[in-house]
């Protein structure tokens, strides 16, 4: 059986690198695909443009989404995902530096399955990566 795919939609290259290292340290077994903003996330999930090869860019079992991105932000991306029949049940976890109640409510209102605040401590990020893998990629039974 092939490894599950996790799509990380994040515009900050430092946060991408930290999360990749956290996944490695946590022993997360998945194919981690990364795109730099909501526009690329939509293209990836649509299988368009450079993401048209589904063997190379398979549909993910989980999306990890940042909120504060240029052009097409996380709420807009979340709304787009939930408006598409094939993606409306796709688990989406928000990983944001914002702990503002309005951002959290907007994310859940748009259809987020979970909202996590980016930790400052690397070891806490390792715990988050491990918990994401354990729950969303191993224990959770997804709807097909």
N, CA, C and O atoms as a GROMACS GRO file, in nm:
protein
  576
    1UNK      N    1   0.085  -0.118   0.000
    1UNK     CA    2   0.000   0.000   0.000
    1UNK      C    3   0.088   0.124   0.000
    1UNK      O    4   0.187   0.130   0.074
    2UNK      N    5   0.054   0.222  -0.082
    2UNK     CA    6   0.135   0.342  -0.090
    2UNK      C    7   0.108   0.432   0.030
    2UNK      O    8   0.005   0.421   0.098
    3UNK      N    9   0.202   0.522   0.054
    3UNK     CA   10   0.188   0.614   0.166
    3UNK      C   11   0.079   0.717   0.137
    3UNK      O   12   0.060   0.757   0.022
    4UNK      N   13   0.007   0.760   0.240
    4UNK     CA   14  -0.091   0.865   0.220
    4UNK      C   15  -0.022   0.997   0.184
    4UNK      O   16   0.095   1.018   0.216
    5UNK      N   17  -0.095   1.082   0.117
    5UNK     CA   18  -0.041   1.212   0.076
    5UNK      C   19  -0.098   1.321   0.165
    5UNK      O   20  -0.218   1.326   0.191
    6UNK      N   21  -0.010   1.409   0.211
    6UNK     CA   22  -0.048   1.527   0.287
    6UNK      C   23  -0.009   1.648   0.202
    6UNK      O   24   0.106   1.662   0.163
    7UNK      N   25  -0.105   1.734   0.173
    7UNK     CA   26  -0.079   1.857   0.098
    7UNK      C   27  -0.066   1.972   0.196
    7UNK      O   28  -0.161   2.003   0.269
    8UNK      N   29   0.051   2.035   0.198
    8UNK     CA   30   0.078   2.148   0.286
    8UNK      C   31   0.072   2.276   0.202
    8UNK      O   32   0.156   2.295   0.114
    9UNK      N   33  -0.024   2.362   0.230
    9UNK     CA   34  -0.039   2.488   0.158
    9UNK      C   35   0.009   2.599   0.250
    9UNK      O   36  -0.060   2.636   0.345
   10UNK      N   37   0.129   2.650   0.221
   10UNK     CA   38   0.198   2.744   0.311
   10UNK      C   39   0.287   2.836   0.230
   10UNK      O   40   0.366   2.790   0.147
   11UNK      N   41   0.275   2.967   0.254
   11UNK     CA   42   0.354   3.064   0.177
   11UNK      C   43   0.489   3.097   0.238
   11UNK      O   44   0.574   3.154   0.170
   12UNK      N   45   0.512   3.065   0.364
   12UNK     CA   46   0.638   3.098   0.430
   12UNK      C   47   0.736   2.981   0.417
   12UNK      O   48   0.715   2.875   0.478
   13UNK      N   49   0.844   2.999   0.339
   13UNK     CA   50   0.938   2.887   0.319
   13UNK      C   51   1.003   2.839   0.449
   13UNK      O   52   1.039   2.722   0.459
   14UNK      N   53   1.018   2.927   0.547
   14UNK     CA   54   1.074   2.884   0.675
   14UNK      C   55   0.978   2.790   0.748
   14UNK      O   56   1.021   2.691   0.807
   15UNK      N   57   0.849   2.822   0.744
   15UNK     CA   58   0.749   2.734   0.807
   15UNK      C   59   0.742   2.600   0.735
   15UNK      O   60   0.723   2.496   0.798
   16UNK      N   61   0.757   2.602   0.602
   16UNK     CA   62   0.757   2.477   0.524
   16UNK      C   63   0.874   2.390   0.568
   16UNK      O   64   0.856   2.272   0.595
   17UNK      N   65   0.992   2.449   0.575
   17UNK     CA   66   1.112   2.374   0.613
   17UNK      C   67   1.100   2.319   0.755
   17UNK      O   68   1.134   2.203   0.780
   18UNK      N   69   1.052   2.401   0.847
   18UNK     CA   70   1.034   2.354   0.985
   18UNK      C   71   0.936   2.238   0.992
   18UNK      O   72   0.960   2.140   1.063
   19UNK      N   73   0.826   2.248   0.918
   19UNK     CA   74   0.728   2.139   0.921
   19UNK      C   75   0.786   2.012   0.859
   19UNK      O   76   0.760   1.902   0.909
   20UNK      N   77   0.862   2.026   0.751
   20UNK     CA   78   0.926   1.908   0.690
   20UNK      C   79   1.018   1.840   0.790
   20UNK      O   80   1.018   1.717   0.802
   21UNK      N   81   1.098   1.918   0.862
   21UNK     CA   82   1.189   1.861   0.964
   21UNK      C   83   1.110   1.799   1.079
   21UNK      O   84   1.147   1.694   1.131
   22UNK      N   85   1.001   1.865   1.118
   22UNK     CA   86   0.918   1.811   1.226
   22UNK      C   87   0.857   1.677   1.184
   22UNK      O   88   0.850   1.584   1.265
   23UNK      N   89   0.814   1.666   1.059
   23UNK     CA   90   0.758   1.539   1.010
   23UNK      C   91   0.862   1.429   1.014
   23UNK      O   92   0.833   1.316   1.054
   24UNK      N   93   0.983   1.462   0.972
   24UNK     CA   94   1.091   1.363   0.975
   24UNK      C   95   1.120   1.318   1.118
   24UNK      O   96   1.132   1.198   1.145
   25UNK      N   97   1.132   1.415   1.209
   25UNK     CA   98   1.164   1.382   1.348
   25UNK      C   99   1.050   1.302   1.413
   25UNK      O  100   1.075   1.217   1.498
   26UNK      N  101   0.926   1.330   1.374
   26UNK     CA  102   0.810   1.259   1.430
   26UNK      C  103   0.792   1.121   1.367
   26UNK      O  104   0.711   1.041   1.414
   27UNK      N  105   0.868   1.093   1.260
   27UNK     CA  106   0.853   0.965   1.191
   27UNK      C  107   0.724   0.956   1.111
   27UNK      O  108   0.671   0.846   1.091
   28UNK      N  109   0.673   1.069   1.067
   28UNK     CA  110   0.548   1.072   0.991
   28UNK      C  111   0.568   1.004   0.857
   28UNK      O  112   0.652   1.045   0.777
   29UNK      N  113   0.489   0.901   0.834
   29UNK     CA  114   0.498   0.826   0.708
   29UNK      C  115   0.392   0.877   0.612
   29UNK      O  116   0.275   0.837   0.617
   30UNK      N  117   0.436   0.965   0.524
   30UNK     CA  118   0.344   1.017   0.423
   30UNK      C  119   0.426   1.079   0.311
   30UNK      O  120   0.546   1.107   0.325
   31UNK      N  121   0.359   1.100   0.200
   31UNK     CA  122   0.417   1.176   0.091
   31UNK      C  123   0.376   1.320   0.114
   31UNK      O  124   0.258   1.354   0.102
   32UNK      N  125   0.471   1.406   0.147
   32UNK     CA  126   0.442   1.546   0.178
   32UNK      C  127   0.457   1.629   0.051
   32UNK      O  128   0.567   1.643  -0.002
   33UNK      N  129   0.347   1.684   0.004
   33UNK     CA  130   0.346   1.773  -0.111
   33UNK      C  131   0.328   1.914  -0.059
   33UNK      O  132   0.248   1.937   0.032
   34UNK      N  133   0.402   2.010  -0.116
   34UNK     CA  134   0.397   2.147  -0.068
   34UNK      C  135   0.369   2.242  -0.184
   34UNK      O  136   0.429   2.231  -0.290
   35UNK      N  137   0.276   2.334  -0.161
   35UNK     CA  138   0.250   2.442  -0.256
   35UNK      C  139   0.255   2.573  -0.179
   35UNK      O  140   0.232   2.577  -0.058
   36UNK      N  141   0.286   2.682  -0.251
   36UNK     CA  142   0.321   2.808  -0.187
   36UNK      C  143   0.205   2.902  -0.158
   36UNK      O  144   0.224   3.002  -0.087
   37UNK      N  145   0.086   2.875  -0.210
   37UNK     CA  146  -0.026   2.965  -0.181
   37UNK      C  147  -0.158   2.899  -0.219
   37UNK      O  148  -0.160   2.788  -0.273
   38UNK      N  149  -0.267   2.970  -0.191
   38UNK     CA  150  -0.399   2.916  -0.220
   38UNK      C  151  -0.423   2.888  -0.367
   38UNK      O  152  -0.488   2.790  -0.402
   39UNK      N  153  -0.369   2.975  -0.455
   39UNK     CA  154  -0.383   2.953  -0.599
   39UNK      C  155  -0.321   2.819  -0.640
   39UNK      O  156  -0.382   2.742  -0.714
   40UNK      N  157  -0.199   2.793  -0.591
   40UNK     CA  158  -0.133   2.666  -0.623
   40UNK      C  159  -0.206   2.549  -0.558
   40UNK      O  160  -0.211   2.440  -0.615
   41UNK      N  161  -0.263   2.571  -0.440
   41UNK     CA  162  -0.340   2.466  -0.375
   41UNK      C  163  -0.460   2.426  -0.458
   41UNK      O  164  -0.491   2.308  -0.472
   42UNK      N  165  -0.530   2.526  -0.514
   42UNK     CA  166  -0.646   2.499  -0.600
   42UNK      C  167  -0.600   2.425  -0.726
   42UNK      O  168  -0.666   2.330  -0.769
   43UNK      N  169  -0.489   2.468  -0.786
   43UNK     CA  170  -0.438   2.402  -0.906
   43UNK      C  171  -0.401   2.258  -0.875
   43UNK      O  172  -0.430   2.168  -0.953
   44UNK      N  173  -0.336   2.235  -0.760
   44UNK     CA  174  -0.299   2.099  -0.720
   44UNK      C  175  -0.425   2.013  -0.704
   44UNK      O  176  -0.434   1.904  -0.761
   45UNK      N  177  -0.520   2.063  -0.627
   45UNK     CA  178  -0.641   1.984  -0.600
   45UNK      C  179  -0.726   1.964  -0.725
   45UNK      O  180  -0.797   1.865  -0.736
   46UNK      N  181  -0.718   2.058  -0.820
   46UNK     CA  182  -0.791   2.047  -0.947
   46UNK      C  183  -0.719   1.956  -1.045
   46UNK      O  184  -0.779   1.906  -1.140
   47UNK      N  185  -0.589   1.935  -1.022
   47UNK     CA  186  -0.510   1.857  -1.116
   47UNK      C  187  -0.487   1.931  -1.247
   47UNK      O  188  -0.488   1.871  -1.354
   48UNK      N  189  -0.466   2.062  -1.237
   48UNK     CA  190  -0.445   2.143  -1.356
   48UNK      C  191  -0.302   2.195  -1.364
   48UNK      O  192  -0.229   2.197  -1.265
   49UNK      N  193  -0.265   2.238  -1.483
   49UNK     CA  194  -0.132   2.296  -1.503
   49UNK      C  195  -0.023   2.197  -1.470
   49UNK      O  196  -0.029   2.081  -1.511
   50UNK      N  197   0.077   2.243  -1.396
   50UNK     CA  198   0.190   2.156  -1.364
   50UNK      C  199   0.154   2.041  -1.270
   50UNK      O  200   0.236   1.952  -1.245
   51UNK      N  201   0.030   2.042  -1.217
   51UNK     CA  202  -0.016   1.937  -1.126
   51UNK      C  203  -0.108   1.835  -1.194
   51UNK      O  204  -0.178   1.761  -1.126
   52UNK      N  205  -0.107   1.831  -1.326
   52UNK     CA  206  -0.200   1.744  -1.400
   52UNK      C  207  -0.166   1.596  -1.392
   52UNK      O  208  -0.252   1.512  -1.418
   53UNK      N  209  -0.042   1.562  -1.356
   53UNK     CA  210  -0.002   1.421  -1.346
   53UNK      C  211  -0.038   1.368  -1.208
   53UNK      O  212   0.034   1.392  -1.111
   54UNK      N  213  -0.150   1.295  -1.198
   54UNK     CA  214  -0.196   1.245  -1.068
   54UNK      C  215  -0.103   1.138  -1.010
   54UNK      O  216  -0.107   1.112  -0.890
   55UNK      N  217  -0.021   1.076  -1.092
   55UNK     CA  218   0.077   0.981  -1.037
   55UNK      C  219   0.182   1.057  -0.956
   55UNK      O  220   0.227   1.009  -0.852
   56UNK      N  221   0.220   1.173  -1.003
   56UNK     CA  222   0.319   1.255  -0.935
   56UNK      C  223   0.256   1.343  -0.827
   56UNK      O  224   0.318   1.371  -0.724
   57UNK      N  225   0.132   1.386  -0.851
   57UNK     CA  226   0.061   1.476  -0.760
   57UNK      C  227  -0.076   1.418  -0.724
   57UNK      O  228  -0.179   1.470  -0.768
   58UNK      N  229  -0.077   1.310  -0.644
   58UNK     CA  230  -0.204   1.244  -0.612
   58UNK      C  231  -0.292   1.331  -0.522
   58UNK      O  232  -0.243   1.419  -0.451
   59UNK      N  233  -0.422   1.305  -0.527
   59UNK     CA  234  -0.511   1.374  -0.434
   59UNK      C  235  -0.470   1.338  -0.292
   59UNK      O  236  -0.441   1.222  -0.262
   60UNK      N  237  -0.466   1.436  -0.205
   60UNK     CA  238  -0.421   1.409  -0.067
   60UNK      C  239  -0.531   1.347   0.018
   60UNK      O  240  -0.650   1.357  -0.012
   61UNK      N  241  -0.487   1.282   0.126
   61UNK     CA  242  -0.580   1.234   0.227
   61UNK      C  243  -0.603   1.342   0.333
   61UNK      O  244  -0.698   1.334   0.411
   62UNK      N  245  -0.515   1.443   0.334
   62UNK     CA  246  -0.522   1.551   0.432
   62UNK      C  247  -0.461   1.677   0.373
   62UNK      O  248  -0.358   1.671   0.305
   63UNK      N  249  -0.525   1.791   0.399
   63UNK     CA  250  -0.469   1.921   0.361
   63UNK      C  251  -0.436   1.996   0.489
   63UNK      O  252  -0.518   2.005   0.581
   64UNK      N  253  -0.315   2.049   0.494
   64UNK     CA  254  -0.271   2.134   0.603
   64UNK      C  255  -0.262   2.274   0.544
   64UNK      O  256  -0.181   2.298   0.454
   65UNK      N  257  -0.342   2.367   0.594
   65UNK     CA  258  -0.363   2.495   0.528
   65UNK      C  259  -0.332   2.612   0.618
   65UNK      O  260  -0.381   2.620   0.731
   66UNK      N  261  -0.250   2.705   0.568
   66UNK     CA  262  -0.224   2.831   0.637
   66UNK      C  263  -0.338   2.928   0.604
   66UNK      O  264  -0.399   2.918   0.498
   67UNK      N  265  -0.366   3.021   0.694
   67UNK     CA  266  -0.472   3.118   0.667
   67UNK      C  267  -0.422   3.242   0.595
   67UNK      O  268  -0.480   3.285   0.496
   68UNK      N  269  -0.314   3.299   0.646
   68UNK     CA  270  -0.267   3.430   0.599
   68UNK      C  271  -0.170   3.413   0.483
   68UNK      O  272  -0.050   3.399   0.503
   69UNK      N  273  -0.226   3.416   0.362
   69UNK     CA  274  -0.145   3.402   0.241
   69UNK      C  275  -0.185   3.512   0.143
   69UNK      O  276  -0.299   3.558   0.144
   70UNK      N  277  -0.091   3.552   0.058
   70UNK     CA  278  -0.125   3.654  -0.042
   70UNK      C  279  -0.218   3.598  -0.149
   70UNK      O  280  -0.231   3.477  -0.163
   71UNK      N  281  -0.279   3.685  -0.223
   71UNK     CA  282  -0.369   3.653  -0.335
   71UNK      C  283  -0.490   3.575  -0.289
   71UNK      O  284  -0.594   3.634  -0.261
   72UNK      N  285  -0.480   3.446  -0.279
   72UNK     CA  286  -0.592   3.356  -0.248
   72UNK      C  287  -0.565   3.300  -0.108
   72UNK      O  288  -0.486   3.207  -0.093
   73UNK      N  289  -0.629   3.357  -0.005
   73UNK     CA  290  -0.595   3.319   0.132
   73UNK      C  291  -0.657   3.185   0.173
   73UNK      O  292  -0.728   3.121   0.095
   74UNK      N  293  -0.629   3.144   0.295
   74UNK     CA  294  -0.675   3.015   0.343
   74UNK      C  295  -0.826   3.000   0.350
   74UNK      O  296  -0.879   2.893   0.320
   75UNK      N  297  -0.895   3.106   0.389
   75UNK     CA  298  -1.042   3.099   0.395
   75UNK      C  299  -1.098   3.082   0.254
   75UNK      O  300  -1.190   3.003   0.233
   76UNK      N  301  -1.044   3.156   0.159
   76UNK     CA  302  -1.089   3.143   0.020
   76UNK      C  303  -1.061   3.002  -0.033
   76UNK      O  304  -1.144   2.944  -0.102
   77UNK      N  305  -0.943   2.949  -0.002
   77UNK     CA  306  -0.908   2.814  -0.045
   77UNK      C  307  -1.002   2.711   0.019
   77UNK      O  308  -1.048   2.618  -0.046
   78UNK      N  309  -1.030   2.730   0.148
   78UNK     CA  310  -1.120   2.639   0.220
   78UNK      C  311  -1.260   2.643   0.158
   78UNK      O  312  -1.322   2.538   0.137
   79UNK      N  313  -1.309   2.761   0.128
   79UNK     CA  314  -1.440   2.777   0.065
   79UNK      C  315  -1.443   2.708  -0.071
   79UNK      O  316  -1.541   2.642  -0.106
   80UNK      N  317  -1.336   2.724  -0.148
   80UNK     CA  318  -1.327   2.658  -0.278
   80UNK      C  319  -1.331   2.506  -0.263
   80UNK      O  320  -1.403   2.438  -0.335
   81UNK      N  321  -1.253   2.455  -0.168
   81UNK     CA  322  -1.248   2.310  -0.146
   81UNK      C  323  -1.387   2.256  -0.114
   81UNK      O  324  -1.431   2.157  -0.172
   82UNK      N  325  -1.456   2.320  -0.022
   82UNK     CA  326  -1.587   2.272   0.023
   82UNK      C  327  -1.695   2.286  -0.085
   82UNK      O  328  -1.800   2.224  -0.075
   83UNK      N  329  -1.668   2.368  -0.187
   83UNK     CA  330  -1.769   2.386  -0.292
   83UNK      C  331  -1.758   2.281  -0.402
   83UNK      O  332  -1.839   2.280  -0.495
   84UNK      N  333  -1.660   2.192  -0.394
   84UNK     CA  334  -1.641   2.090  -0.497
   84UNK      C  335  -1.679   1.952  -0.445
   84UNK      O  336  -1.628   1.907  -0.342
   85UNK      N  337  -1.767   1.887  -0.518
   85UNK     CA  338  -1.823   1.759  -0.475
   85UNK      C  339  -1.716   1.657  -0.438
   85UNK      O  340  -1.727   1.590  -0.335
   86UNK      N  341  -1.611   1.644  -0.521
   86UNK     CA  342  -1.508   1.543  -0.496
   86UNK      C  343  -1.419   1.577  -0.375
   86UNK      O  344  -1.348   1.491  -0.324
   87UNK      N  345  -1.423   1.702  -0.330
   87UNK     CA  346  -1.333   1.746  -0.223
   87UNK      C  347  -1.404   1.787  -0.095
   87UNK      O  348  -1.338   1.813   0.006
   88UNK      N  349  -1.536   1.792  -0.097
   88UNK     CA  350  -1.607   1.852   0.016
   88UNK      C  351  -1.588   1.777   0.148
   88UNK      O  352  -1.609   1.834   0.255
   89UNK      N  353  -1.549   1.650   0.142
   89UNK     CA  354  -1.524   1.572   0.265
   89UNK      C  355  -1.375   1.556   0.296
   89UNK      O  356  -1.339   1.492   0.394
   90UNK      N  357  -1.291   1.614   0.213
   90UNK     CA  358  -1.146   1.606   0.233
   90UNK      C  359  -1.110   1.674   0.366
   90UNK      O  360  -1.143   1.791   0.385
   91UNK      N  361  -1.043   1.604   0.456
   91UNK     CA  362  -1.005   1.667   0.583
   91UNK      C  363  -0.907   1.782   0.560
   91UNK      O  364  -0.806   1.768   0.491
   92UNK      N  365  -0.940   1.897   0.619
   92UNK     CA  366  -0.855   2.016   0.610
   92UNK      C  367  -0.829   2.065   0.751
   92UNK      O  368  -0.921   2.095   0.827
   93UNK      N  369  -0.700   2.072   0.785
   93UNK     CA  370  -0.657   2.123   0.914
   93UNK      C  371  -0.589   2.257   0.891
   93UNK      O  372  -0.496   2.268   0.811
   94UNK      N  373  -0.636   2.359   0.962
   94UNK     CA  374  -0.574   2.490   0.956
   94UNK      C  375  -0.455   2.490   1.052
   94UNK      O  376  -0.469   2.450   1.168
   95UNK      N  377  -0.340   2.535   1.004
   95UNK     CA  378  -0.222   2.554   1.089
   95UNK      C  379  -0.181   2.699   1.070
   95UNK      O  380  -0.120   2.735   0.969
   96UNK      N  381  -0.216   2.782   1.167
   96UNK     CA  382  -0.198   2.926   1.154
   96UNK      C  383  -0.130   2.984   1.276
   96UNK      O  384  -0.135   2.927   1.385
   97UNK      N  385  -0.065   3.097   1.256
   97UNK     CA  386  -0.006   3.167   1.370
   97UNK      C  387  -0.110   3.253   1.441
   97UNK      O  388  -0.083   3.305   1.549
   98UNK      N  389  -0.227   3.268   1.380
   98UNK     CA  390  -0.332   3.351   1.439
   98UNK      C  391  -0.409   3.276   1.547
   98UNK      O  392  -0.457   3.165   1.526
   99UNK      N  393  -0.419   3.340   1.663
   99UNK     CA  394  -0.503   3.285   1.768
   99UNK      C  395  -0.625   3.375   1.792
   99UNK      O  396  -0.689   3.368   1.897
  100UNK      N  397  -0.656   3.460   1.693
  100UNK     CA  398  -0.771   3.551   1.702
  100UNK      C  399  -0.901   3.472   1.685
  100UNK      O  400  -0.915   3.393   1.592
  101UNK      N  401  -0.994   3.494   1.774
  101UNK     CA  402  -1.121   3.424   1.771
  101UNK      C  403  -1.194   3.438   1.639
  101UNK      O  404  -1.256   3.342   1.592
  102UNK      N  405  -1.187   3.556   1.578
  102UNK     CA  406  -1.257   3.577   1.451
  102UNK      C  407  -1.198   3.489   1.341
  102UNK      O  408  -1.272   3.436   1.258
  103UNK      N  409  -1.065   3.472   1.339
  103UNK     CA  410  -1.002   3.384   1.239
  103UNK      C  411  -1.042   3.239   1.262
  103UNK      O  412  -1.070   3.166   1.166
  104UNK      N  413  -1.045   3.198   1.387
  104UNK     CA  414  -1.081   3.060   1.420
  104UNK      C  415  -1.226   3.033   1.378
  104UNK      O  416  -1.255   2.931   1.316
  105UNK      N  417  -1.317   3.125   1.412
  105UNK     CA  418  -1.458   3.108   1.375
  105UNK      C  419  -1.476   3.106   1.223
  105UNK      O  420  -1.552   3.024   1.171
  106UNK      N  421  -1.408   3.196   1.152
  106UNK     CA  422  -1.419   3.200   1.006
  106UNK      C  423  -1.370   3.069   0.945
  106UNK      O  424  -1.428   3.020   0.848
  107UNK      N  425  -1.263   3.013   1.000
  107UNK     CA  426  -1.209   2.887   0.947
  107UNK      C  427  -1.310   2.774   0.964
  107UNK      O  428  -1.335   2.698   0.871
  108UNK      N  429  -1.366   2.763   1.084
  108UNK     CA  430  -1.466   2.658   1.107
  108UNK      C  431  -1.592   2.682   1.025
  108UNK      O  432  -1.651   2.587   0.973
  109UNK      N  433  -1.634   2.807   1.013
  109UNK     CA  434  -1.752   2.839   0.933
  109UNK      C  435  -1.731   2.803   0.786
  109UNK      O  436  -1.825   2.767   0.716
  110UNK      N  437  -1.606   2.813   0.739
  110UNK     CA  438  -1.574   2.779   0.600
  110UNK      C  439  -1.560   2.629   0.579
  110UNK      O  440  -1.554   2.583   0.465
  111UNK      N  441  -1.556   2.551   0.688
  111UNK     CA  442  -1.553   2.406   0.674
  111UNK      C  443  -1.428   2.336   0.723
  111UNK      O  444  -1.408   2.219   0.693
  112UNK      N  445  -1.342   2.406   0.797
  112UNK     CA  446  -1.222   2.341   0.851
  112UNK      C  447  -1.259   2.228   0.946
  112UNK      O  448  -1.358   2.237   1.019
  113UNK      N  449  -1.181   2.121   0.943
  113UNK     CA  450  -1.203   2.009   1.035
  113UNK      C  451  -1.133   2.030   1.168
  113UNK      O  452  -1.174   1.974   1.270
  114UNK      N  453  -1.028   2.111   1.168
  114UNK     CA  454  -0.952   2.136   1.289
  114UNK      C  455  -0.874   2.265   1.271
  114UNK      O  456  -0.843   2.305   1.158
  115UNK      N  457  -0.841   2.330   1.382
  115UNK     CA  458  -0.764   2.455   1.380
  115UNK      C  459  -0.653   2.443   1.482
  115UNK      O  460  -0.679   2.426   1.601
  116UNK      N  461  -0.530   2.452   1.436
  116UNK     CA  462  -0.414   2.444   1.524
  116UNK      C  463  -0.332   2.572   1.512
  116UNK      O  464  -0.319   2.629   1.403
  117UNK      N  465  -0.279   2.617   1.624
  117UNK     CA  466  -0.196   2.736   1.624
  117UNK      C  467  -0.050   2.693   1.615
  117UNK      O  468  -0.004   2.608   1.690
  118UNK      N  469   0.022   2.754   1.520
  118UNK     CA  470   0.164   2.721   1.500
  118UNK      C  471   0.240   2.747   1.629
  118UNK      O  472   0.237   2.858   1.683
  119UNK      N  473   0.306   2.645   1.677
  119UNK     CA  474   0.382   2.665   1.800
  119UNK      C  475   0.515   2.736   1.773
  119UNK      O  476   0.568   2.732   1.662
  120UNK      N  477   0.566   2.801   1.874
  120UNK     CA  478   0.696   2.867   1.864
  120UNK      C  479   0.808   2.763   1.883
  120UNK      O  480   0.914   2.774   1.822
  121UNK      N  481   0.782   2.665   1.967
  121UNK     CA  482   0.880   2.563   2.002
  121UNK      C  483   0.881   2.450   1.898
  121UNK      O  484   0.776   2.397   1.863
  122UNK      N  485   1.000   2.414   1.850
  122UNK     CA  486   1.011   2.310   1.748
  122UNK      C  487   0.960   2.175   1.798
  122UNK      O  488   0.893   2.103   1.724
  123UNK      N  489   0.989   2.141   1.923
  123UNK     CA  490   0.943   2.012   1.976
  123UNK      C  491   0.790   2.004   1.980
  123UNK      O  492   0.732   1.897   1.962
  124UNK      N  493   0.724   2.118   2.003
  124UNK     CA  494   0.578   2.120   1.998
  124UNK      C  495   0.530   2.097   1.855
  124UNK      O  496   0.428   2.032   1.834
  125UNK      N  497   0.603   2.148   1.757
  125UNK     CA  498   0.567   2.124   1.616
  125UNK      C  499   0.586   1.976   1.582
  125UNK      O  500   0.507   1.920   1.506
  126UNK      N  501   0.688   1.914   1.636
  126UNK     CA  502   0.709   1.770   1.616
  126UNK      C  503   0.589   1.692   1.672
  126UNK      O  504   0.542   1.597   1.610
  127UNK      N  505   0.542   1.733   1.790
  127UNK     CA  506   0.424   1.667   1.849
  127UNK      C  507   0.301   1.684   1.760
  127UNK      O  508   0.223   1.591   1.743
  128UNK      N  509   0.285   1.804   1.705
  128UNK     CA  510   0.170   1.830   1.615
  128UNK      C  511   0.181   1.742   1.491
  128UNK      O  512   0.083   1.681   1.450
  129UNK      N  513   0.299   1.736   1.431
  129UNK     CA  514   0.318   1.654   1.311
  129UNK      C  515   0.286   1.507   1.341
  129UNK      O  516   0.219   1.441   1.262
  130UNK      N  517   0.334   1.458   1.453
  130UNK     CA  518   0.306   1.320   1.491
  130UNK      C  519   0.158   1.296   1.515
  130UNK      O  520   0.104   1.195   1.472
  131UNK      N  521   0.092   1.390   1.584
  131UNK     CA  522  -0.051   1.376   1.612
  131UNK      C  523  -0.133   1.382   1.482
  131UNK      O  524  -0.230   1.308   1.467
  132UNK      N  525  -0.094   1.470   1.390
  132UNK     CA  526  -0.164   1.477   1.261
  132UNK      C  527  -0.156   1.344   1.188
  132UNK      O  528  -0.255   1.293   1.137
  133UNK      N  529  -0.036   1.288   1.185
  133UNK     CA  530  -0.018   1.160   1.119
  133UNK      C  531  -0.095   1.049   1.188
  133UNK      O  532  -0.164   0.970   1.124
  134UNK      N  533  -0.082   1.044   1.320
  134UNK     CA  534  -0.151   0.939   1.396
  134UNK      C  535  -0.301   0.944   1.374
  134UNK      O  536  -0.364   0.843   1.344
  135UNK      N  537  -0.359   1.063   1.390
  135UNK     CA  538  -0.504   1.072   1.382
  135UNK      C  539  -0.555   1.075   1.239
  135UNK      O  540  -0.630   0.986   1.197
  136UNK      N  541  -0.516   1.177   1.162
  136UNK     CA  542  -0.577   1.200   1.031
  136UNK      C  543  -0.533   1.101   0.924
  136UNK      O  544  -0.610   1.072   0.833
  137UNK      N  545  -0.411   1.050   0.933
  137UNK     CA  546  -0.362   0.960   0.830
  137UNK      C  547  -0.368   0.813   0.867
  137UNK      O  548  -0.363   0.726   0.780
  138UNK      N  549  -0.377   0.783   0.997
  138UNK     CA  550  -0.378   0.643   1.041
  138UNK      C  551  -0.510   0.599   1.103
  138UNK      O  552  -0.565   0.496   1.064
  139UNK      N  553  -0.561   0.675   1.200
  139UNK     CA  554  -0.679   0.633   1.274
  139UNK      C  555  -0.811   0.674   1.210
  139UNK      O  556  -0.907   0.596   1.209
  140UNK      N  557  -0.816   0.794   1.157
  140UNK     CA  558  -0.940   0.846   1.100
  140UNK      C  559  -0.982   0.765   0.979
  140UNK      O  560  -0.901   0.732   0.893
  141UNK      N  561  -1.110   0.734   0.973
  141UNK     CA  562  -1.166   0.666   0.856
  141UNK      C  563  -1.230   0.771   0.769
  141UNK      O  564  -1.328   0.834   0.807
  142UNK      N  565  -1.173   0.790   0.650
  142UNK     CA  566  -1.222   0.893   0.560
  142UNK      C  567  -1.341   0.846   0.479
  142UNK      O  568  -1.360   0.726   0.456
  143UNK      N  569  -1.420   0.941   0.436
  143UNK     CA  570  -1.534   0.912   0.349
  143UNK      C  571  -1.490   0.921   0.204
  143UNK      O  572  -1.434   1.022   0.162
  144UNK      N  573  -1.514   0.817   0.129
  144UNK     CA  574  -1.476   0.819  -0.013
  144UNK      C  575  -1.592   0.857  -0.099
  144UNK      O  576  -1.578   0.863  -0.221
   0.00000   0.00000   0.00000
